[in-house]
Amino acid sequence: MPAAALTLRRRVEHAIDWLFAGTVASSVYGAIRIGIAAIFLVRHADWLRSWVYLEHHRFVRGLMFMDTSALAPRLRSPLLPFLTLGDTATHVLVYVRTALSVLLLLGVRARVTAALLALSSYLLFAADRYRYYHHLHLLYVTLFWLALAPIGDSLTLMRGFSRLRARFWPGSDEPAPTIVRRAVSPLWPLQLLRAEALSVYVAAAVSKLDASFLRGDALRELESAWVLKGVVWETARDALGYAGVATLSAGTELIIALGLALRPTRRVSVLLAWTFHVGISLCMPVYSFGAQMAVLVFAFWPKTTSDPR
């Protein structure tokens, strides 16, 4: 192999190692799994209707997509003709999706469960394109990334049972199930989740770098449609103007992306991102998007072996 090609290969290998080699606490993956599964359960049903009103409760009764009682003619638009699902198949798939989300929350066969949950969710999407939402697409992509991560190494139901048994029945003659405990896990799956979060902020910021948006035109239209409203929005609008809020929004997303990408500023950027999403949620309906990004941004909080000590 020529010397130049060998040097390039070594540089590429070094860059890959720099990005993906290392370890992180296993509990990080468990916490992200629980957060995403909990969001999935809340967003795809109206479990919390009796305690708190959420935006999707306007059109979700019971389990999402379960209600197929609309009178004919019923408008459906599958991505491919053979993907049309009847009422029975839709109901079965919704029940399967719900059961998988509970299993994911508990950490039962977590990686396989995450993959199957993403597949079943996308199948329901594909059966009718009118079911599509950007934030749900982001949620399902996150599930696919979680299927690559060691999300079953900590904070699972079996580990909880094992600890309870060891504490309250230490002298039991029946052998306890063998559960491998891992204090640390590989870093590379977390880097994929971090890349997903960064891509969202970069894409959102770049899409706003438009003269019309930076003038505040989109914000005026959202306000006139009663999408933007509330004390927080009115305070920001009166203080900065439409153009000022638009510029601040795009700039904040760029700052968050840059801050998360640099190790010394990651935790400050995590706090900024959380504050940013709380502010947006107080101004306009974003469904579960803010909560999803809060969980994804948490991936930048823990220290790893590749971080400077």
C-alpha positions as a Markdown table, in Angstrom:
| # | Residue | x | y | z |
|---|---|---|---|---|
| 1 | Met | 0.0 | 0.0 | 0.0 |
| 2 | Pro | 1.4 | 3.4 | -0.9 |
| 3 | Ala | 2.6 | 5.5 | 2.0 |
| 4 | Ala | 0.1 | 8.3 | 1.3 |
| 5 | Ala | -2.8 | 5.8 | 1.3 |
| 6 | Leu | -1.5 | 4.2 | 4.5 |
| 7 | Thr | -1.3 | 7.6 | 6.2 |
| 8 | Leu | -4.8 | 8.5 | 5.1 |
| 9 | Arg | -6.1 | 5.2 | 6.4 |
| 10 | Arg | -4.5 | 5.7 | 9.8 |
| 11 | Arg | -5.9 | 9.2 | 10.0 |
| 12 | Val | -9.4 | 7.9 | 9.3 |
| 13 | Glu | -9.0 | 5.1 | 11.9 |
| 14 | His | -7.8 | 7.6 | 14.4 |
| 15 | Ala | -10.8 | 9.9 | 13.7 |
| 16 | Ile | -13.2 | 7.0 | 14.1 |
| 17 | Asp | -11.6 | 6.0 | 17.4 |
| 18 | Trp | -11.7 | 9.6 | 18.6 |
| 19 | Leu | -15.4 | 9.7 | 17.9 |
| 20 | Phe | -16.6 | 6.3 | 18.9 |
| 21 | Ala | -14.1 | 4.6 | 21.2 |
| 22 | Gly | -14.6 | 4.7 | 24.9 |
| 23 | Thr | -17.2 | 3.8 | 27.5 |
| 24 | Val | -20.1 | 5.5 | 29.4 |
| 25 | Ala | -22.1 | 4.5 | 32.4 |
| 26 | Ser | -24.7 | 1.8 | 31.5 |
| 27 | Ser | -27.3 | 3.6 | 33.5 |
| 28 | Val | -27.3 | 6.4 | 30.8 |
| 29 | Tyr | -28.8 | 4.0 | 28.2 |
| 30 | Gly | -31.3 | 2.7 | 30.7 |
| 31 | Ala | -32.4 | 6.2 | 31.6 |
| 32 | Ile | -32.8 | 7.2 | 27.9 |
| 33 | Arg | -34.8 | 4.0 | 27.3 |
| 34 | Ile | -37.2 | 4.7 | 30.1 |
| 35 | Gly | -37.6 | 8.3 | 29.0 |
| 36 | Ile | -38.4 | 7.5 | 25.4 |
| 37 | Ala | -40.7 | 4.6 | 26.3 |
| 38 | Ala | -42.6 | 6.8 | 28.8 |
| 39 | Ile | -43.0 | 9.5 | 26.2 |
| 40 | Phe | -44.2 | 6.9 | 23.7 |
| 41 | Leu | -46.9 | 5.6 | 26.1 |
| 42 | Val | -48.1 | 9.1 | 26.9 |
| 43 | Arg | -48.1 | 10.4 | 23.3 |
| 44 | His | -50.0 | 7.4 | 21.8 |
| 45 | Ala | -52.8 | 7.3 | 24.4 |
| 46 | Asp | -54.8 | 9.5 | 26.7 |
| 47 | Trp | -53.8 | 7.8 | 29.9 |
| 48 | Leu | -53.3 | 11.2 | 31.7 |
| 49 | Arg | -56.5 | 12.8 | 30.6 |
| 50 | Ser | -58.0 | 12.7 | 34.1 |
| 51 | Trp | -54.9 | 14.5 | 35.6 |
| 52 | Val | -53.5 | 16.8 | 32.9 |
| 53 | Tyr | -54.7 | 17.9 | 29.5 |
| 54 | Leu | -52.2 | 17.4 | 26.7 |
| 55 | Glu | -52.4 | 18.7 | 23.2 |
| 56 | His | -52.9 | 15.3 | 21.5 |
| 57 | His | -56.0 | 14.7 | 23.7 |
| 58 | Arg | -58.0 | 16.8 | 21.2 |
| 59 | Phe | -58.0 | 13.9 | 18.7 |
| 60 | Val | -56.8 | 10.8 | 20.6 |
| 61 | Arg | -59.4 | 8.8 | 22.5 |
| 62 | Gly | -58.0 | 5.7 | 24.2 |
| 63 | Leu | -55.1 | 4.3 | 22.1 |
| 64 | Met | -54.0 | 6.4 | 19.1 |
| 65 | Phe | -55.3 | 5.1 | 15.7 |
| 66 | Met | -57.6 | 2.7 | 17.5 |
| 67 | Asp | -60.7 | 4.7 | 16.6 |
| 68 | Thr | -61.8 | 3.5 | 13.1 |
| 69 | Ser | -65.5 | 4.4 | 13.5 |
| 70 | Ala | -65.6 | 7.3 | 11.1 |
| 71 | Leu | -68.6 | 7.2 | 8.7 |
| 72 | Ala | -68.1 | 6.3 | 5.0 |
| 73 | Pro | -66.6 | 7.6 | 2.8 |
| 74 | Arg | -63.4 | 7.2 | 4.8 |
| 75 | Leu | -60.4 | 8.9 | 3.3 |
| 76 | Arg | -57.3 | 6.7 | 3.5 |
| 77 | Ser | -54.0 | 7.1 | 1.6 |
| 78 | Pro | -51.5 | 4.2 | 2.1 |
| 79 | Leu | -48.0 | 4.7 | 0.9 |
| 80 | Leu | -48.4 | 1.6 | -1.2 |
| 81 | Pro | -51.7 | 0.0 | -2.3 |
| 82 | Phe | -51.0 | -3.3 | -0.6 |
| 83 | Leu | -50.3 | -1.6 | 2.8 |
| 84 | Thr | -53.9 | -0.8 | 3.4 |
| 85 | Leu | -54.9 | -2.3 | 6.8 |
| 86 | Gly | -58.5 | -3.2 | 7.8 |
| 87 | Asp | -60.0 | -2.4 | 11.1 |
| 88 | Thr | -59.1 | -5.7 | 12.7 |
| 89 | Ala | -55.5 | -5.6 | 11.6 |
| 90 | Thr | -55.2 | -2.0 | 12.7 |
| 91 | His | -56.5 | -2.8 | 16.2 |
| 92 | Val | -54.2 | -5.8 | 16.6 |
| 93 | Leu | -51.2 | -3.7 | 15.5 |
| 94 | Val | -52.1 | -0.9 | 17.9 |
| 95 | Tyr | -52.4 | -3.4 | 20.8 |
| 96 | Val | -49.0 | -5.0 | 19.8 |
| 97 | Arg | -47.5 | -1.5 | 19.7 |
| 98 | Thr | -48.8 | -0.7 | 23.2 |
| 99 | Ala | -47.5 | -4.0 | 24.6 |
| 100 | Leu | -44.1 | -3.4 | 23.1 |
| 101 | Ser | -43.9 | 0.1 | 24.6 |
| 102 | Val | -44.7 | -1.3 | 28.0 |
| 103 | Leu | -42.0 | -4.0 | 27.6 |
| 104 | Leu | -39.5 | -1.4 | 26.5 |
| 105 | Leu | -40.3 | 0.7 | 29.6 |
| 106 | Leu | -39.6 | -2.3 | 31.8 |
| 107 | Gly | -36.5 | -3.3 | 29.8 |
| 108 | Val | -37.7 | -6.7 | 28.7 |
| 109 | Arg | -35.7 | -7.9 | 25.7 |
| 110 | Ala | -35.1 | -4.2 | 25.3 |
| 111 | Arg | -33.1 | -4.0 | 22.0 |
| 112 | Val | -35.5 | -6.4 | 20.1 |
| 113 | Thr | -38.5 | -4.7 | 21.7 |
| 114 | Ala | -37.2 | -1.2 | 20.5 |
| 115 | Ala | -36.8 | -2.5 | 16.9 |
| 116 | Leu | -40.2 | -4.1 | 16.8 |
| 117 | Leu | -41.8 | -1.1 | 18.3 |
| 118 | Ala | -40.3 | 1.1 | 15.6 |
| 119 | Leu | -41.3 | -1.3 | 12.9 |
| 120 | Ser | -44.9 | -1.6 | 14.1 |
| 121 | Ser | -45.2 | 2.2 | 14.4 |
| 122 | Tyr | -43.9 | 2.8 | 10.9 |
| 123 | Leu | -46.3 | 0.2 | 9.6 |
| 124 | Leu | -49.2 | 2.1 | 11.0 |
| 125 | Phe | -47.8 | 5.2 | 9.5 |
| 126 | Ala | -47.4 | 3.6 | 6.1 |
| 127 | Ala | -51.0 | 2.3 | 6.1 |
| 128 | Asp | -52.2 | 5.9 | 6.1 |
| 129 | Arg | -50.0 | 8.9 | 5.3 |
| 130 | Tyr | -52.5 | 11.2 | 7.1 |
| 131 | Arg | -51.2 | 9.8 | 10.4 |
| 132 | Tyr | -47.8 | 11.2 | 9.8 |
| 133 | Tyr | -46.2 | 13.8 | 12.3 |
| 134 | His | -42.7 | 15.0 | 12.2 |
| 135 | His | -42.2 | 14.6 | 15.9 |
| 136 | Leu | -43.4 | 11.0 | 15.8 |
| 137 | His | -41.1 | 10.2 | 12.9 |
| 138 | Leu | -38.3 | 11.5 | 15.1 |
| 139 | Leu | -39.5 | 9.3 | 18.0 |
| 140 | Tyr | -39.5 | 6.2 | 15.8 |
| 141 | Val | -36.0 | 7.0 | 14.4 |
| 142 | Thr | -34.8 | 7.2 | 18.0 |
| 143 | Leu | -36.2 | 3.8 | 18.7 |
| 144 | Phe | -34.2 | 2.4 | 15.9 |
| 145 | Trp | -31.0 | 3.9 | 17.3 |
| 146 | Leu | -31.9 | 2.5 | 20.7 |
| 147 | Ala | -32.1 | -0.9 | 19.2 |
| 148 | Leu | -28.4 | -0.7 | 18.5 |
| 149 | Ala | -27.6 | 0.4 | 22.1 |
| 150 | Pro | -27.1 | -1.7 | 25.3 |
| 151 | Ile | -30.4 | -0.4 | 26.7 |
| 152 | Gly | -31.1 | -3.6 | 28.7 |
| 153 | Asp | -28.0 | -3.5 | 30.8 |
| 154 | Ser | -29.4 | -1.4 | 33.6 |
| 155 | Leu | -32.7 | -0.1 | 35.1 |
| 156 | Thr | -34.7 | -3.2 | 34.0 |
| 157 | Leu | -37.5 | -5.1 | 35.6 |
| 158 | Met | -35.4 | -8.3 | 36.1 |
| 159 | Arg | -32.7 | -6.4 | 37.8 |
| 160 | Gly | -35.2 | -4.8 | 40.1 |
| 161 | Phe | -36.6 | -8.3 | 41.0 |
| 162 | Ser | -33.1 | -9.6 | 41.5 |
| 163 | Arg | -32.3 | -6.8 | 44.0 |
| 164 | Leu | -35.5 | -7.3 | 45.9 |
| 165 | Arg | -35.0 | -11.0 | 46.2 |
| 166 | Ala | -31.4 | -10.6 | 47.4 |
| 167 | Arg | -32.6 | -8.1 | 50.0 |
| 168 | Phe | -35.7 | -9.8 | 51.4 |
| 169 | Trp | -35.0 | -13.5 | 50.6 |
| 170 | Pro | -31.2 | -13.8 | 50.9 |
| 171 | Gly | -31.4 | -17.5 | 52.1 |
| 172 | Ser | -33.6 | -18.8 | 49.3 |
| 173 | Asp | -32.6 | -22.2 | 48.0 |
| 174 | Glu | -33.9 | -21.5 | 44.5 |
| 175 | Pro | -31.1 | -20.2 | 42.3 |
| 176 | Ala | -31.7 | -16.6 | 41.2 |
| 177 | Pro | -31.6 | -15.9 | 37.5 |
| 178 | Thr | -28.2 | -14.9 | 36.2 |
| 179 | Ile | -28.2 | -11.2 | 35.3 |
| 180 | Val | -24.9 | -9.8 | 34.0 |
| 181 | Arg | -24.3 | -6.4 | 35.6 |
| 182 | Arg | -22.4 | -3.9 | 33.5 |
| 183 | Ala | -21.2 | -0.7 | 35.2 |
| 184 | Val | -20.1 | 0.7 | 31.8 |
| 185 | Ser | -21.1 | 0.2 | 28.2 |
| 186 | Pro | -19.6 | 1.1 | 24.8 |
| 187 | Leu | -19.8 | 4.8 | 23.9 |
| 188 | Trp | -20.5 | 4.5 | 20.2 |
| 189 | Pro | -24.3 | 4.0 | 20.4 |
| 190 | Leu | -24.5 | 7.1 | 22.5 |
| 191 | Gln | -22.6 | 9.0 | 19.9 |
| 192 | Leu | -25.3 | 8.1 | 17.3 |
| 193 | Leu | -28.0 | 9.4 | 19.6 |
| 194 | Arg | -25.9 | 12.6 | 20.0 |
| 195 | Ala | -25.6 | 12.9 | 16.3 |
| 196 | Glu | -29.4 | 12.6 | 15.9 |
| 197 | Ala | -29.9 | 15.5 | 18.4 |
| 198 | Leu | -27.3 | 17.6 | 16.7 |
| 199 | Ser | -28.9 | 17.0 | 13.3 |
| 200 | Val | -32.2 | 18.3 | 14.6 |
| 201 | Tyr | -30.8 | 21.6 | 15.8 |
| 202 | Val | -28.7 | 22.2 | 12.7 |
| 203 | Ala | -31.5 | 21.4 | 10.4 |
| 204 | Ala | -33.9 | 23.6 | 12.3 |
| 205 | Ala | -31.5 | 26.5 | 12.4 |
| 206 | Val | -30.6 | 26.2 | 8.7 |
| 207 | Ser | -34.2 | 26.1 | 7.7 |
| 208 | Lys | -34.7 | 29.4 | 9.5 |
| 209 | Leu | -31.9 | 31.2 | 7.7 |
| 210 | Asp | -34.3 | 32.7 | 5.3 |
| 211 | Ala | -35.1 | 36.4 | 4.8 |
| 212 | Ser | -38.8 | 35.9 | 5.2 |
| 213 | Phe | -38.5 | 34.0 | 8.4 |
| 214 | Leu | -35.9 | 36.3 | 9.9 |
| 215 | Arg | -38.3 | 39.2 | 9.2 |
| 216 | Gly | -40.8 | 37.4 | 11.4 |
| 217 | Asp | -43.3 | 36.6 | 8.7 |
| 218 | Ala | -43.8 | 33.0 | 9.8 |
| 219 | Leu | -44.3 | 34.1 | 13.4 |
| 220 | Arg | -46.9 | 36.7 | 12.4 |
| 221 | Glu | -48.8 | 34.0 | 10.5 |
| 222 | Leu | -48.6 | 31.6 | 13.4 |
| 223 | Glu | -49.9 | 34.3 | 15.8 |
| 224 | Ser | -52.8 | 35.2 | 13.5 |
| 225 | Ala | -53.8 | 31.5 | 13.4 |
| 226 | Trp | -53.7 | 31.4 | 17.2 |
| 227 | Val | -50.8 | 28.9 | 17.2 |
| 228 | Leu | -48.5 | 31.3 | 18.9 |
| 229 | Lys | -50.0 | 32.7 | 22.1 |
| 230 | Gly | -49.6 | 33.1 | 25.8 |
| 231 | Val | -47.8 | 35.3 | 28.2 |
| 232 | Val | -44.3 | 34.1 | 27.3 |
| 233 | Trp | -44.9 | 34.7 | 23.6 |
| 234 | Glu | -46.4 | 38.1 | 24.1 |
| 235 | Thr | -43.5 | 39.2 | 26.5 |
| 236 | Ala | -40.9 | 38.0 | 24.0 |
| 237 | Arg | -42.7 | 39.7 | 21.0 |
| 238 | Asp | -43.2 | 43.0 | 22.8 |
| 239 | Ala | -39.6 | 43.1 | 24.0 |
| 240 | Leu | -37.8 | 41.9 | 20.8 |
| 241 | Gly | -40.3 | 42.3 | 18.0 |
| 242 | Tyr | -41.1 | 39.6 | 15.4 |
| 243 | Ala | -37.8 | 39.8 | 13.7 |
| 244 | Gly | -35.9 | 39.8 | 17.0 |
| 245 | Val | -37.7 | 36.6 | 18.2 |
| 246 | Ala | -37.1 | 34.9 | 14.8 |
| 247 | Thr | -33.4 | 35.8 | 14.9 |
| 248 | Leu | -33.1 | 34.7 | 18.5 |
| 249 | Ser | -34.7 | 31.4 | 17.7 |
| 250 | Ala | -32.4 | 30.6 | 14.8 |
| 251 | Gly | -29.3 | 31.8 | 16.7 |
| 252 | Thr | -30.2 | 29.8 | 19.8 |
| 253 | Glu | -30.5 | 26.6 | 17.8 |
| 254 | Leu | -27.1 | 27.2 | 16.3 |
| 255 | Ile | -25.5 | 28.0 | 19.6 |
| 256 | Ile | -27.0 | 24.8 | 21.2 |
| 257 | Ala | -25.7 | 22.7 | 18.3 |
| 258 | Leu | -22.2 | 24.2 | 18.6 |
| 259 | Gly | -22.2 | 24.0 | 22.4 |
| 260 | Leu | -23.2 | 20.4 | 22.4 |
| 261 | Ala | -20.5 | 19.5 | 19.9 |
| 262 | Leu | -17.8 | 21.0 | 22.1 |
| 263 | Arg | -16.9 | 19.1 | 25.3 |
| 264 | Pro | -16.2 | 22.1 | 27.6 |
| 265 | Thr | -19.6 | 23.6 | 26.9 |
| 266 | Arg | -21.8 | 20.5 | 26.7 |
| 267 | Arg | -23.5 | 20.7 | 30.1 |
| 268 | Val | -24.2 | 24.4 | 29.8 |
| 269 | Ser | -25.7 | 23.8 | 26.4 |
| 270 | Val | -27.9 | 21.0 | 27.8 |
| 271 | Leu | -29.3 | 23.4 | 30.3 |
| 272 | Leu | -29.8 | 26.0 | 27.5 |
| 273 | Ala | -31.6 | 23.4 | 25.3 |
| 274 | Trp | -33.9 | 22.4 | 28.1 |
| 275 | Thr | -34.8 | 26.1 | 28.8 |
| 276 | Phe | -35.3 | 26.7 | 25.1 |
| 277 | His | -37.8 | 23.8 | 24.7 |
| 278 | Val | -39.7 | 24.8 | 27.8 |
| 279 | Gly | -40.0 | 28.3 | 26.4 |
| 280 | Ile | -41.2 | 27.0 | 23.0 |
| 281 | Ser | -43.7 | 24.7 | 24.7 |
| 282 | Leu | -45.2 | 27.6 | 26.6 |
| 283 | Cys | -45.7 | 29.6 | 23.4 |
| 284 | Met | -47.1 | 27.0 | 20.9 |
| 285 | Pro | -48.3 | 23.4 | 20.7 |
| 286 | Val | -45.4 | 21.0 | 20.0 |
| 287 | Tyr | -46.9 | 17.8 | 21.3 |
| 288 | Ser | -44.2 | 15.6 | 22.6 |
| 289 | Phe | -41.3 | 17.1 | 20.7 |
| 290 | Gly | -39.9 | 19.1 | 23.6 |
| 291 | Ala | -39.9 | 16.1 | 25.9 |
| 292 | Gln | -38.3 | 14.0 | 23.2 |
| 293 | Met | -35.5 | 16.5 | 22.6 |
| 294 | Ala | -35.0 | 16.9 | 26.4 |
| 295 | Val | -34.3 | 13.1 | 26.6 |
| 296 | Leu | -32.0 | 13.2 | 23.5 |
| 297 | Val | -30.1 | 16.2 | 24.8 |
| 298 | Phe | -29.5 | 14.3 | 28.1 |
| 299 | Ala | -27.2 | 12.0 | 26.0 |
| 300 | Phe | -24.6 | 14.9 | 26.2 |
| 301 | Trp | -24.7 | 15.2 | 30.0 |
| 302 | Pro | -22.7 | 12.2 | 31.2 |
| 303 | Lys | -18.9 | 12.1 | 31.2 |
| 304 | Thr | -17.3 | 9.4 | 29.2 |
| 305 | Thr | -13.8 | 7.8 | 29.1 |
| 306 | Ser | -13.0 | 9.8 | 26.0 |
| 307 | Asp | -13.8 | 13.1 | 27.7 |
| 308 | Pro | -10.9 | 15.0 | 29.3 |
| 309 | Arg | -10.5 | 14.4 | 33.0 |
